[in-house]
Amino acid sequence: MFATPATLAALGDRGRLDAMLRFEVALAEAQAALGLVPAEAARVIAGCADPDAFAIPDLATAAARAGNIAIPFVSALTALVAQRDAAAARYVHWGATSQDVIDTATVLQLRAAVHACRVDLLRLETGLATIVEAHAATVLPGRTWLQHAVPTTLGLKAAGWLTALSAARREVDAAVARAACLQFGGAAGTLASLGGRGLEIAHGMATRLDLRLPALPWHTLRGELAGCGGALGVLCGVLGKLARDLSLMMQTEIAELLPPGGKGQGGSSTMPHKRNPVGCAIALSVATQAPGLVATLMAAMVQEHERGLGGWHAEWQTLPALLRLTAASAAQMAATVDGMEIHPLAMQADLGRTHGLMMAEAVSMELARGIGKEAAHHVLEEASRTALARGVGLEQVLKQDDRVTGALSAEAIAQLMDPAHYLGNAKEFCARALQAWRGGE
Protein backbone atom coordinates (compact mmCIF):
# COMPACT_ATOMS: atom_id res chain seq x y z
CA MET A 1 0.00 0.00 0.00
CA PHE A 2 2.77 2.46 0.91
CA ALA A 3 5.22 1.40 -1.79
CA THR A 4 5.29 0.09 -5.35
CA PRO A 5 6.96 -3.09 -6.60
CA ALA A 6 9.51 -1.08 -8.57
CA THR A 7 10.57 1.05 -5.60
CA LEU A 8 10.64 -1.97 -3.30
CA ALA A 9 13.01 -3.63 -5.76
CA ALA A 10 15.22 -0.55 -6.00
CA LEU A 11 15.28 0.18 -2.27
CA GLY A 12 15.09 -3.29 -0.75
CA ASP A 13 17.91 -5.38 0.68
CA ARG A 14 18.76 -6.96 -2.64
CA GLY A 15 18.74 -3.58 -4.36
CA ARG A 16 21.07 -2.28 -1.67
CA LEU A 17 23.51 -5.14 -2.14
CA ASP A 18 23.40 -4.76 -5.90
CA ALA A 19 24.24 -1.04 -5.66
CA MET A 20 27.09 -1.69 -3.21
CA LEU A 21 28.48 -4.41 -5.46
CA ARG A 22 28.38 -2.04 -8.40
CA PHE A 23 30.54 0.35 -6.38
CA GLU A 24 33.08 -2.36 -5.56
CA VAL A 25 33.25 -3.57 -9.15
CA ALA A 26 33.70 -0.01 -10.46
CA LEU A 27 36.44 0.57 -7.88
CA ALA A 28 38.35 -2.57 -8.83
CA GLU A 29 37.96 -1.99 -12.57
CA ALA A 30 39.04 1.65 -12.36
CA GLN A 31 42.12 0.66 -10.36
CA ALA A 32 42.92 -2.18 -12.75
CA ALA A 33 42.65 0.18 -15.73
CA LEU A 34 45.35 2.32 -14.11
CA GLY A 35 47.54 -0.70 -13.34
CA LEU A 36 47.07 -0.25 -9.59
CA VAL A 37 45.59 -3.71 -9.03
CA PRO A 38 45.91 -6.83 -11.18
CA ALA A 39 43.37 -7.07 -13.98
CA GLU A 40 42.64 -10.65 -12.94
CA ALA A 41 41.73 -9.47 -9.44
CA ALA A 42 39.21 -7.02 -10.89
CA ARG A 43 37.71 -9.79 -13.02
CA VAL A 44 37.34 -12.10 -10.03
CA ILE A 45 35.75 -9.36 -7.93
CA ALA A 46 33.29 -8.61 -10.74
CA GLY A 47 32.51 -12.31 -11.02
CA CYS A 48 31.51 -12.40 -7.36
CA ALA A 49 29.14 -9.45 -7.62
CA ASP A 50 25.94 -11.45 -7.18
CA PRO A 51 23.53 -10.17 -4.50
CA ASP A 52 22.03 -13.63 -4.15
CA ALA A 53 25.36 -14.98 -2.93
CA PHE A 54 25.02 -13.04 0.33
CA ALA A 55 23.14 -14.13 3.45
CA ILE A 56 21.09 -11.02 4.17
CA PRO A 57 20.02 -12.00 7.72
CA ASP A 58 23.66 -12.59 8.68
CA LEU A 59 24.66 -9.22 7.22
CA ALA A 60 21.87 -7.49 9.15
CA THR A 61 22.96 -9.06 12.43
CA ALA A 62 26.59 -8.15 11.84
CA ALA A 63 25.70 -4.60 10.76
CA ALA A 64 23.99 -3.97 14.09
CA ARG A 65 27.25 -4.79 15.85
CA ALA A 66 29.54 -3.01 13.39
CA GLY A 67 27.56 0.22 13.11
CA ASN A 68 27.00 0.04 9.36
CA ILE A 69 26.28 -2.50 6.65
CA ALA A 70 29.50 -1.89 4.73
CA ILE A 71 31.81 -3.56 7.24
CA PRO A 72 30.19 -7.03 7.17
CA PHE A 73 29.44 -6.60 3.46
CA VAL A 74 33.09 -6.05 2.60
CA SER A 75 34.08 -9.00 4.78
CA ALA A 76 31.54 -11.24 3.05
CA LEU A 77 32.61 -10.08 -0.42
CA THR A 78 36.25 -10.62 0.48
CA ALA A 79 35.45 -14.17 1.60
CA LEU A 80 33.60 -14.89 -1.64
CA VAL A 81 36.50 -13.59 -3.71
CA ALA A 82 39.00 -15.57 -1.63
CA GLN A 83 37.14 -18.78 -2.42
CA ARG A 84 37.96 -18.18 -6.09
CA ASP A 85 41.31 -16.44 -5.84
CA ALA A 86 43.07 -15.76 -2.55
CA ALA A 87 45.40 -13.23 -4.18
CA ALA A 88 42.49 -11.23 -5.60
CA ALA A 89 40.80 -10.99 -2.21
CA ARG A 90 43.40 -8.56 -0.89
CA TYR A 91 42.24 -5.95 -3.44
CA VAL A 92 38.57 -5.86 -2.42
CA HIS A 93 37.54 -2.35 -1.27
CA TRP A 94 41.11 -1.15 -1.88
CA GLY A 95 41.53 2.42 -0.56
CA ALA A 96 37.83 3.02 0.07
CA THR A 97 35.92 3.50 3.31
CA SER A 98 32.51 2.35 4.50
CA GLN A 99 30.84 5.67 3.79
CA ASP A 100 32.11 5.67 0.22
CA VAL A 101 30.27 2.48 -0.67
CA ILE A 102 27.15 3.27 1.38
CA ASP A 103 26.70 6.81 0.06
CA THR A 104 27.35 5.81 -3.54
CA ALA A 105 24.90 2.95 -3.21
CA THR A 106 22.38 5.39 -1.75
CA VAL A 107 22.50 7.71 -4.75
CA LEU A 108 22.32 4.77 -7.16
CA GLN A 109 19.21 3.53 -5.37
CA LEU A 110 17.79 7.05 -5.20
CA ARG A 111 18.16 7.47 -8.94
CA ALA A 112 16.57 4.10 -9.69
CA ALA A 113 13.64 4.69 -7.35
CA VAL A 114 12.88 8.15 -8.75
CA HIS A 115 13.13 6.81 -12.29
CA ALA A 116 10.51 4.19 -11.44
CA CYS A 117 8.27 6.77 -9.76
CA ARG A 118 8.56 9.06 -12.77
CA VAL A 119 6.58 6.58 -14.88
CA ASP A 120 3.54 6.99 -12.64
CA LEU A 121 4.00 10.74 -12.40
CA LEU A 122 3.98 11.12 -16.17
CA ARG A 123 0.93 8.86 -16.40
CA LEU A 124 -0.82 11.08 -13.87
CA GLU A 125 0.19 14.25 -15.68
CA THR A 126 -1.11 12.83 -18.96
CA GLY A 127 -4.43 12.02 -17.29
CA LEU A 128 -4.71 15.54 -15.91
CA ALA A 129 -3.78 17.07 -19.26
CA THR A 130 -6.59 15.09 -20.87
CA ILE A 131 -9.03 16.59 -18.37
CA VAL A 132 -7.71 20.10 -18.99
CA GLU A 133 -8.27 19.71 -22.72
CA ALA A 134 -11.65 17.98 -22.53
CA HIS A 135 -13.17 20.12 -19.79
CA ALA A 136 -11.78 23.60 -20.38
CA ALA A 137 -15.38 24.84 -20.64
CA THR A 138 -17.07 22.48 -18.14
CA VAL A 139 -18.44 24.89 -15.55
CA LEU A 140 -18.60 24.14 -11.83
CA PRO A 141 -18.52 26.19 -8.65
CA GLY A 142 -15.25 27.75 -7.66
CA ARG A 143 -14.79 27.32 -3.93
CA THR A 144 -12.91 29.54 -1.49
CA TRP A 145 -12.78 28.71 2.22
CA LEU A 146 -14.85 25.64 1.20
CA GLN A 147 -17.75 27.91 0.14
CA HIS A 148 -19.13 28.71 -3.30
CA ALA A 149 -17.28 31.72 -4.70
CA VAL A 150 -17.58 32.37 -8.45
CA PRO A 151 -17.77 29.92 -11.35
CA THR A 152 -14.68 28.20 -12.68
CA THR A 153 -14.12 25.20 -14.94
CA LEU A 154 -12.99 21.67 -14.29
CA GLY A 155 -10.32 22.22 -16.91
CA LEU A 156 -8.88 25.16 -15.00
CA LYS A 157 -8.85 23.21 -11.74
CA ALA A 158 -7.03 20.38 -13.51
CA ALA A 159 -4.64 22.88 -15.08
CA GLY A 160 -3.66 23.98 -11.59
CA TRP A 161 -3.06 20.41 -10.48
CA LEU A 162 -1.08 19.67 -13.65
CA THR A 163 1.09 22.78 -13.42
CA ALA A 164 2.01 22.18 -9.79
CA LEU A 165 2.66 18.49 -10.36
CA SER A 166 4.89 18.91 -13.40
CA ALA A 167 6.89 21.63 -11.65
CA ALA A 168 7.38 19.42 -8.58
CA ARG A 169 8.37 16.45 -10.72
CA ARG A 170 10.93 18.51 -12.63
CA GLU A 171 12.39 19.79 -9.37
CA VAL A 172 12.77 16.24 -8.09
CA ASP A 173 14.53 15.32 -11.33
CA ALA A 174 16.86 18.30 -10.94
CA ALA A 175 17.56 17.53 -7.28
CA VAL A 176 18.37 13.90 -8.07
CA ALA A 177 20.66 14.98 -10.91
CA ARG A 178 22.54 17.20 -8.45
CA ALA A 179 22.76 14.43 -5.86
CA ALA A 180 23.77 11.68 -8.28
CA CYS A 181 27.48 12.00 -7.70
CA LEU A 182 30.17 9.58 -6.62
CA GLN A 183 31.25 9.40 -3.00
CA PHE A 184 34.93 8.51 -2.80
CA GLY A 185 37.09 10.09 -0.15
CA GLY A 186 38.71 7.29 1.79
CA ALA A 187 39.19 7.45 5.53
CA ALA A 188 38.80 11.22 6.01
CA GLY A 189 38.27 12.70 2.57
CA THR A 190 41.87 12.89 1.30
CA LEU A 191 42.33 9.53 -0.47
CA ALA A 192 45.85 9.57 0.95
CA SER A 193 46.05 5.77 0.93
CA LEU A 194 46.00 5.75 -2.87
CA GLY A 195 49.29 7.58 -3.29
CA GLY A 196 48.07 10.54 -5.30
CA ARG A 197 46.09 8.44 -7.79
CA GLY A 198 42.75 8.88 -6.04
CA LEU A 199 41.26 11.39 -8.46
CA GLU A 200 42.13 9.23 -11.45
CA ILE A 201 40.42 6.28 -9.80
CA ALA A 202 37.42 8.42 -8.89
CA HIS A 203 37.06 9.59 -12.48
CA GLY A 204 37.06 6.01 -13.73
CA MET A 205 34.50 4.98 -11.13
CA ALA A 206 32.17 7.88 -11.87
CA THR A 207 32.28 7.07 -15.57
CA ARG A 208 31.50 3.41 -14.97
CA LEU A 209 28.61 4.20 -12.64
CA ASP A 210 27.29 7.07 -14.77
CA LEU A 211 27.60 9.42 -11.80
CA ARG A 212 28.85 12.97 -11.61
CA LEU A 213 32.33 13.42 -10.14
CA PRO A 214 32.01 16.11 -7.44
CA ALA A 215 34.71 18.67 -6.75
CA LEU A 216 35.55 16.89 -3.50
CA PRO A 217 34.17 14.14 -1.25
CA TRP A 218 30.95 15.02 0.56
CA HIS A 219 31.08 12.78 3.63
CA THR A 220 29.61 15.46 5.91
CA LEU A 221 28.24 17.78 3.22
CA ARG A 222 24.67 16.51 3.01
CA GLY A 223 22.93 19.38 1.28
CA GLU A 224 22.26 17.55 -1.97
CA LEU A 225 20.59 14.60 -0.28
CA ALA A 226 18.60 16.92 1.96
CA GLY A 227 17.61 18.86 -1.15
CA CYS A 228 16.26 15.65 -2.67
CA GLY A 229 14.25 15.15 0.48
CA GLY A 230 12.84 18.66 0.24
CA ALA A 231 11.88 18.21 -3.40
CA LEU A 232 10.21 14.88 -2.63
CA GLY A 233 8.35 16.53 0.24
CA VAL A 234 6.98 19.22 -2.06
CA LEU A 235 5.91 16.55 -4.53
CA CYS A 236 4.09 14.66 -1.78
CA GLY A 237 2.35 17.90 -0.82
CA VAL A 238 1.26 18.54 -4.41
CA LEU A 239 -0.12 15.01 -4.65
CA GLY A 240 -1.86 15.55 -1.33
CA LYS A 241 -3.47 18.76 -2.59
CA LEU A 242 -4.77 16.86 -5.61
CA ALA A 243 -6.08 14.09 -3.36
CA ARG A 244 -7.81 16.57 -1.06
CA ASP A 245 -9.57 18.34 -3.92
CA LEU A 246 -10.65 15.14 -5.63
CA SER A 247 -11.92 13.56 -2.41
CA LEU A 248 -14.00 16.65 -1.61
CA MET A 249 -15.49 16.55 -5.10
CA MET A 250 -16.24 12.84 -4.53
CA GLN A 251 -18.32 13.42 -1.40
CA THR A 252 -21.81 11.94 -1.63
CA GLU A 253 -23.48 15.35 -1.40
CA ILE A 254 -21.29 16.76 -4.18
CA ALA A 255 -20.67 13.76 -6.49
CA GLU A 256 -19.02 15.82 -9.21
CA LEU A 257 -16.52 12.98 -9.40
CA LEU A 258 -16.75 9.33 -8.39
CA PRO A 259 -13.78 7.20 -7.28
CA PRO A 260 -12.70 4.24 -9.40
CA GLY A 261 -15.10 1.35 -8.88
CA GLY A 262 -15.08 -2.37 -9.40
CA LYS A 263 -14.57 -5.50 -7.36
CA GLY A 264 -12.07 -4.99 -4.57
CA GLN A 265 -11.80 -1.23 -5.11
CA GLY A 266 -12.84 1.08 -2.30
CA GLY A 267 -15.47 -1.16 -0.78
CA SER A 268 -16.46 -1.56 2.85
CA SER A 269 -16.44 -4.67 5.03
CA THR A 270 -19.95 -3.85 6.31
CA MET A 271 -21.55 -1.37 3.89
CA PRO A 272 -22.05 -2.84 0.40
CA HIS A 273 -22.88 0.52 -1.13
CA LYS A 274 -19.59 2.22 -0.23
CA ARG A 275 -17.21 3.43 -2.92
CA ASN A 276 -14.34 4.95 -1.01
CA PRO A 277 -11.60 7.18 -2.50
CA VAL A 278 -8.78 4.83 -1.54
CA GLY A 279 -6.10 6.44 -3.67
CA CYS A 280 -6.86 9.83 -2.17
CA ALA A 281 -6.59 8.36 1.32
CA ILE A 282 -3.12 6.98 0.58
CA ALA A 283 -1.90 10.24 -0.95
CA LEU A 284 -3.25 12.26 1.99
CA SER A 285 -1.58 9.88 4.43
CA VAL A 286 1.71 10.28 2.57
CA ALA A 287 1.37 14.07 2.56
CA THR A 288 0.93 13.90 6.33
CA GLN A 289 3.98 11.69 6.87
CA ALA A 290 6.39 13.32 4.43
CA PRO A 291 7.12 16.59 6.29
CA GLY A 292 8.48 14.74 9.31
CA LEU A 293 10.80 12.69 7.11
CA VAL A 294 11.98 15.82 5.31
CA ALA A 295 12.64 17.47 8.67
CA THR A 296 14.76 14.49 9.72
CA LEU A 297 16.89 14.80 6.59
CA MET A 298 17.33 18.51 7.23
CA ALA A 299 18.32 17.88 10.84
CA ALA A 300 20.76 15.19 9.69
CA MET A 301 22.76 17.79 7.77
CA VAL A 302 24.53 18.81 10.98
CA GLN A 303 27.42 16.34 10.87
CA GLU A 304 30.72 16.64 12.65
CA HIS A 305 34.06 17.41 11.01
CA GLU A 306 35.09 14.91 8.30
CA ARG A 307 32.79 12.01 9.27
CA GLY A 308 29.60 12.41 11.25
CA LEU A 309 28.25 10.58 14.28
CA GLY A 310 24.55 9.71 14.14
CA GLY A 311 23.40 12.22 11.53
CA TRP A 312 24.60 10.02 8.69
CA HIS A 313 22.87 7.05 10.27
CA ALA A 314 19.60 8.99 10.50
CA GLU A 315 19.42 9.17 6.71
CA TRP A 316 19.49 5.43 6.13
CA GLN A 317 15.86 4.67 6.97
CA THR A 318 14.49 8.13 6.29
CA LEU A 319 15.32 8.69 2.62
CA PRO A 320 14.15 5.23 1.48
CA ALA A 321 10.94 5.66 3.47
CA LEU A 322 10.29 9.01 1.79
CA LEU A 323 10.97 7.51 -1.63
CA ARG A 324 8.64 4.58 -1.01
CA LEU A 325 5.85 6.86 0.18
CA THR A 326 6.27 9.26 -2.74
CA ALA A 327 6.09 6.41 -5.23
CA ALA A 328 2.98 5.00 -3.57
CA SER A 329 1.25 8.37 -3.67
CA ALA A 330 2.09 8.89 -7.33
CA ALA A 331 0.89 5.42 -8.31
CA GLN A 332 -2.34 5.74 -6.34
CA MET A 333 -3.20 9.14 -7.75
CA ALA A 334 -2.41 8.04 -11.30
CA ALA A 335 -4.82 5.13 -10.87
CA THR A 336 -7.41 7.43 -9.32
CA VAL A 337 -7.35 9.95 -12.16
CA ASP A 338 -7.34 7.19 -14.77
CA GLY A 339 -10.33 5.43 -13.24
CA MET A 340 -12.50 8.14 -11.71
CA GLU A 341 -15.83 9.15 -13.23
CA ILE A 342 -16.51 12.78 -14.15
CA HIS A 343 -20.11 13.99 -13.85
CA PRO A 344 -20.71 17.39 -15.52
CA LEU A 345 -24.45 17.20 -14.74
CA ALA A 346 -23.66 17.09 -11.02
CA MET A 347 -21.41 20.10 -11.50
CA GLN A 348 -24.26 21.90 -13.22
CA ALA A 349 -26.59 21.00 -10.36
CA ASP A 350 -24.07 22.25 -7.81
CA LEU A 351 -23.99 25.61 -9.58
CA GLY A 352 -27.64 26.04 -8.60
CA ARG A 353 -27.25 25.07 -4.95
CA THR A 354 -26.83 28.69 -3.88
CA HIS A 355 -29.62 29.95 -6.15
CA GLY A 356 -27.44 32.31 -8.14
CA LEU A 357 -25.55 33.87 -5.24
CA MET A 358 -22.22 33.01 -6.83
CA MET A 359 -23.07 35.48 -9.60
CA ALA A 360 -23.29 38.40 -7.16
CA GLU A 361 -19.83 39.62 -8.09
CA ALA A 362 -20.65 39.60 -11.80
CA VAL A 363 -23.77 41.70 -11.25
CA SER A 364 -22.01 43.99 -8.80
CA MET A 365 -19.20 44.77 -11.24
CA GLU A 366 -21.64 45.61 -14.02
CA LEU A 367 -23.96 47.57 -11.73
CA ALA A 368 -20.99 49.59 -10.49
CA ARG A 369 -20.68 51.14 -13.93
CA GLY A 370 -23.99 52.87 -13.30
CA ILE A 371 -24.17 53.56 -9.55
CA GLY A 372 -20.58 53.23 -8.34
CA LYS A 373 -18.59 50.38 -6.83
CA GLU A 374 -19.44 50.91 -3.16
CA ALA A 375 -23.15 51.37 -3.77
CA ALA A 376 -23.29 48.35 -6.07
CA HIS A 377 -21.54 46.18 -3.49
CA HIS A 378 -24.05 47.28 -0.85
CA VAL A 379 -27.01 46.53 -3.13
CA LEU A 380 -25.77 43.03 -3.95
CA GLU A 381 -24.91 42.29 -0.33
CA GLU A 382 -28.43 43.26 0.70
CA ALA A 383 -30.00 41.36 -2.20
CA SER A 384 -28.03 38.23 -1.31
CA ARG A 385 -29.28 38.33 2.28
CA THR A 386 -32.83 38.81 1.06
CA ALA A 387 -32.59 35.86 -1.35
CA LEU A 388 -31.30 33.62 1.43
CA ALA A 389 -33.95 34.76 3.89
CA ARG A 390 -36.81 34.25 1.43
CA GLY A 391 -35.43 31.06 -0.10
CA VAL A 392 -35.64 32.48 -3.63
CA GLY A 393 -33.14 33.03 -6.41
CA LEU A 394 -30.90 36.08 -6.51
CA GLU A 395 -32.11 36.91 -10.02
CA GLN A 396 -35.71 37.24 -8.80
CA VAL A 397 -34.68 39.61 -6.01
CA LEU A 398 -32.59 41.74 -8.36
CA LYS A 399 -35.40 42.12 -10.87
CA GLN A 400 -37.60 43.48 -8.08
CA ASP A 401 -35.05 46.08 -6.94
CA ASP A 402 -35.45 49.51 -8.55
CA ARG A 403 -31.81 50.35 -7.86
CA VAL A 404 -30.83 47.45 -10.11
CA THR A 405 -33.51 47.69 -12.77
CA GLY A 406 -32.82 51.39 -13.11
CA ALA A 407 -29.33 50.56 -14.36
CA LEU A 408 -29.69 47.08 -15.89
CA SER A 409 -32.33 45.59 -18.18
CA ALA A 410 -33.99 42.27 -17.42
CA GLU A 411 -32.06 40.72 -20.31
CA ALA A 412 -28.77 42.06 -18.97
CA ILE A 413 -29.52 40.71 -15.50
CA ALA A 414 -30.37 37.28 -16.94
CA GLN A 415 -27.13 37.18 -18.89
CA LEU A 416 -25.10 38.26 -15.88
CA MET A 417 -26.65 35.40 -13.89
CA ASP A 418 -25.36 32.78 -16.37
CA PRO A 419 -22.21 31.14 -14.91
CA ALA A 420 -20.93 30.28 -18.39
CA HIS A 421 -20.66 34.00 -19.14
CA TYR A 422 -18.42 34.70 -16.15
CA LEU A 423 -15.33 32.57 -16.71
CA GLY A 424 -12.85 35.30 -17.49
CA ASN A 425 -9.64 33.90 -18.98
CA ALA A 426 -10.26 30.31 -17.87
CA LYS A 427 -9.92 28.86 -21.38
CA GLU A 428 -6.76 30.84 -22.03
CA PHE A 429 -5.25 29.68 -18.74
CA CYS A 430 -6.01 26.08 -19.70
CA ALA A 431 -4.34 26.53 -23.07
CA ARG A 432 -1.30 28.17 -21.48
CA ALA A 433 -0.99 25.37 -18.92
CA LEU A 434 -1.10 22.71 -21.63
CA GLN A 435 1.43 24.57 -23.74
CA ALA A 436 3.81 24.94 -20.80
CA TRP A 437 3.44 21.28 -19.85
CA ARG A 438 4.02 20.03 -23.38
CA GLY A 439 7.02 22.30 -23.75
CA GLY A 440 8.53 21.21 -20.44
CA GLU A 441 8.07 17.43 -20.71
Residue pairs with C-beta under 8 A, 6 or more apart in sequence:
1 282
1 328
2 282
2 285
2 286
2 324
2 325
2 328
3 324
3 325
3 327
3 328
4 116
4 117
4 120
4 324
4 327
4 328
4 331
6 113
6 116
6 117
6 119
6 327
7 113
7 116
7 117
7 323
7 324
7 327
7 328
8 324
9 15
10 109
10 112
10 113
10 116
11 109
11 113
11 320
11 323
11 324
13 56
13 60
14 51
14 52
14 56
15 109
15 112
16 69
16 105
16 109
17 51
17 54
17 56
17 73
18 51
19 104
19 105
19 106
19 108
19 109
20 69
20 70
20 73
20 101
20 102
20 105
21 49
21 50
21 51
21 77
22 49
22 105
22 108
22 209
23 96
23 100
23 101
23 104
23 105
23 108
23 205
23 209
24 45
24 49
24 74
24 77
24 92
24 93
24 101
25 42
25 45
25 46
25 49
25 208
26 204
26 205
26 208
26 209
27 93
27 94
27 95
27 96
27 184
27 201
27 205
28 37
28 41
28 42
28 45
28 46
28 91
28 92
28 94
29 42
29 46
29 204
29 208
30 200
30 201
30 202
30 203
30 204
30 205
30 208
31 37
31 42
31 91
31 94
31 95
31 201
31 204
32 38
32 39
32 41
32 42
33 204
34 197
34 200
34 201
34 204
36 94
36 194
36 197
36 201
37 91
37 94
38 87
38 88
38 91
40 85
40 88
41 85
41 87
41 88
41 90
41 91
42 91
44 81
44 84
44 85
44 88
45 77
45 81
45 88
45 91
45 92
47 84
48 77
48 80
48 81
48 84
53 80
54 73
54 76
55 76
58 72
58 76
59 69
59 72
59 73
59 76
60 69
62 71
62 72
62 75
63 69
63 71
63 72
66 72
67 313
68 98
68 99
68 102
68 313
69 102
70 98
70 99
70 101
70 102
71 98
73 101
74 92
74 93
74 98
74 101
77 92
77 93
78 89
78 92
78 93
79 89
81 88
81 89
81 92
82 88
82 89
93 101
95 186
95 191
95 193
95 194
95 198
95 201
96 184
96 186
97 185
97 186
97 187
99 183
99 185
99 219
99 307
99 312
100 183
100 184
100 185
100 186
100 217
102 316
103 183
103 218
103 219
104 182
104 183
104 184
104 209
104 211
106 225
106 315
106 319
107 179
107 180
107 181
107 183
107 211
107 225
108 209
108 211
109 320
110 176
110 179
110 180
110 225
110 228
110 319
110 323
111 176
111 180
113 320
113 323
113 324
113 327
114 172
114 173
114 176
114 323
116 327
117 323
117 326
117 327
117 330
117 331
118 169
118 173
120 327
120 330
120 331
120 334
121 165
121 169
121 235
121 330
121 334
122 169
122 441
123 334
123 338
124 165
124 330
124 333
124 334
124 337
125 162
125 165
125 166
125 169
125 437
127 334
127 337
127 338
128 158
128 161
128 162
128 165
128 337
129 158
129 162
129 434
129 437
129 438
131 154
131 155
131 158
131 337
131 342
132 155
132 156
132 158
132 159
132 162
132 430
132 433
132 434
133 155
133 430
133 434
134 155
135 153
135 154
135 155
135 158
135 342
135 344
136 153
136 155
136 156
136 426
136 427
136 430
136 431
137 153
137 155
137 420
137 423
137 426
137 427
138 153
138 154
138 155
138 344
138 347
139 151
139 152
139 153
139 347
139 348
139 351
139 419
139 420
139 423
140 151
140 152
140 153
140 154
140 157
140 256
140 347
140 348
140 350
140 351
141 148
141 149
141 151
141 152
141 347
141 350
141 351
141 353
141 354
141 358
142 148
142 149
142 150
142 151
142 152
142 358
143 149
146 248
148 353
148 354
148 357
148 358
149 358
150 358
150 359
150 361
150 362
150 422
151 351
151 358
151 359
151 419
151 420
151 422
151 423
152 423
152 426
153 423
153 426
153 427
153 430
154 256
154 342
154 344
154 347
155 426
155 427
155 430
156 426
156 429
156 430
157 245
159 429
159 430
159 433
159 434
160 433
161 238
161 241
161 242
161 245
162 433
162 434
162 437
163 433
163 436
163 437
164 238
164 241
165 235
165 238
165 239
165 242
166 436
166 437
166 440
166 441
168 231
168 234
168 235
168 237
168 238
169 235
170 440
171 231
171 234
171 235
172 228
172 231
172 232
172 235
174 231
175 224
175 227
175 228
175 230
175 231
175 232
176 228
176 231
177 212
178 224
178 227
179 224
179 225
179 227
179 228
180 211
180 212
181 206
181 211
181 212
181 213
181 214
181 218
181 224
182 202
182 205
182 206
182 209
182 211
182 212
182 213
182 214
183 217
183 218
183 219
184 191
184 198
184 201
184 202
184 205
184 217
185 191
185 216
185 217
185 218
185 219
186 192
186 193
186 194
186 198
186 217
187 193
188 219
188 306
188 307
189 216
189 217
189 219
189 306
190 198
191 198
191 199
191 201
191 202
191 217
192 198
194 201
202 213
203 213
205 211
206 212
206 213
218 224
219 303
219 306
219 307
219 308
220 303
220 304
220 305
220 306
220 307
220 308
220 312
222 297
222 300
222 301
222 303
222 311
222 312
222 315
223 301
225 297
225 315
225 319
226 297
226 298
226 300
226 301
228 319
229 293
229 294
229 297
229 298
229 318
229 319
229 322
230 294
230 297
230 298
232 290
232 294
232 322
232 323
232 326
233 290
233 291
233 293
233 294
233 322
235 326
235 330
236 283
236 286
236 287
236 290
236 322
236 325
236 326
236 329
237 287
237 290
237 291
239 283
239 286
239 287
239 326
239 329
239 330
239 333
240 283
240 284
240 286
240 287
240 288
240 329
241 287
242 283
242 333
243 277
243 279
243 280
243 281
243 282
243 283
243 284
243 287
243 329
243 333
243 336
244 280
244 284
246 257
246 277
246 280
246 336
246 337
246 340
247 277
247 280
247 281
247 284
248 254
249 256
249 257
250 256
250 257
250 258
250 259
250 277
250 280
250 340
254 346
254 350
255 343
255 346
256 342
256 343
256 346
256 347
256 350
257 340
257 341
257 342
257 343
258 275
258 340
258 341
258 343
259 265
259 266
259 275
259 276
259 277
259 278
259 279
259 280
259 336
259 339
259 340
260 266
260 279
260 335
260 336
260 338
260 339
260 340
261 275
261 339
261 341
262 339
265 275
265 278
265 339
266 274
266 275
266 276
266 277
266 278
267 274
267 275
267 276
268 274
268 276
277 336
278 332
279 332
279 333
279 335
279 336
280 332
280 333
280 336
282 328
282 329
282 332
283 329
283 332
283 333
283 336
286 325
286 326
286 328
286 329
287 329
289 325
290 322
290 325
290 326
293 318
293 321
293 322
293 325
294 322
296 314
296 318
297 314
297 315
297 318
297 319
297 322
299 311
299 314
300 311
300 312
300 314
300 315
300 318
301 311
302 311
303 309
303 311
303 312
304 311
351 358
351 419
355 387
355 391
355 392
355 393
355 394
356 387
356 393
356 394
356 395
356 417
357 384
357 387
357 388
357 394
358 419
359 394
359 416
359 417
359 418
359 419
359 422
360 380
360 381
360 383
360 384
360 394
361 380
361 422
362 416
362 417
362 421
362 422
363 380
363 394
363 398
363 404
363 408
363 413
363 416
363 417
364 373
364 376
364 377
364 379
364 380
365 376
366 408
366 412
366 416
367 376
367 379
367 380
367 404
367 407
367 408
368 375
368 376
368 377
369 407
370 376
370 406
370 407
370 408
371 379
371 403
371 407
375 403
379 401
379 403
379 404
383 394
383 397
383 398
383 401
383 404
384 394
386 397
387 393
387 394
387 396
387 397
390 397
394 417
395 413
395 414
395 417
398 404
398 405
398 408
398 413
399 405
399 410
399 413
404 413
405 413
408 416
415 421
416 422
